[in-house]
Amino acid sequence: MDRYELRRQDYSLSDDHKALQAAYRQLLETHCPIETVWAAQETGFDKSLWERLCATGASSMAIGEDAGGDGATLVDLTLVAEELGRVLAPVPWVDHVCAARLTERLGAVSADVVEGSRILGIDVAPEPLSGSRLVASAAIADGLIVREGDDVVLLTFGSRPVRVPNLGQLPMAWVDPGAADTRTVLGSGPAAIAAYRRAIDEWRLLTAAALAGLVEQTMSIAAEFAKSRYTLGVPISTLQAISHPLANMAIVVQGGRNLSRRAAWYLDNEPDERPELPGCAFVFMAEEAAKAATMAVHIQGGLGVSTEAAASAYLVRARGWALAGGDPGITARQVGKLVAERESA
């Protein structure tokens, strides 16, 4: 098997990958404890954390070197997304980098977007926008990219839409294109729509990676509790009703991680070969993250459902983040259609 073919099958990380992930893990563990997450619940956004992330290149890494960025691969981006999910970071990084990469493809990327001083959001619902729609980062974004028919449009508002309280604690708001102060067409026709769909696929796989990080940390919280809580003289972690669900969580983490990295590699290198993979990663983690976080709460019993428990914070986000793109069932049907078309061909 040649080296290129091997990489299509191998999801292991290089030393550079490991160093990148370790750097962001250390940064986020230091500057995004659970107290930071709770403090940001009212807005869904921590400006200080966002500025710190951008200063480390978290926004510029997603853009190609020709456009002033650092030229990171999608696999690199999944590693950062995983660490953001691990700490429930209240920043719109996934939305921003997907929107920024889309503007790069359409030849409209700007320096303030690359450096992160101007935040972009993107409507990632599968169908084009018609009328008002909830958009995950609309309450804090400086510009929103939406699809209207055959046009990809950048909307800006004189005053940002008002945040709507939501399960995922996101800076989500209703977006009405008719209320926008400016409407700039970034691209039209099949090529622009293809670029927009690519951005949605990138959002799906990066969200899947973030959910994998979320589940891994949820599992750690539950495991630590299970090792320290005793019943009949033994840790509850020794009971099959506890140990087996924890093992299932570990399988979910590894499966979701591998699937999102595989989807990232194919989307970067062979986008037409396995177009269903981003959707597969997203649908898998959308379902399994909620199950795993629910089990983590159950393992902690009454403590787990208390509002001050970290497990409850992970549970609501496990359920809410995936819904930012609409019903995951729509993505599942799209995946089925892509697979059926390939098999019939």
Disulfide bonds with the S-S distance in Angstrom:
none
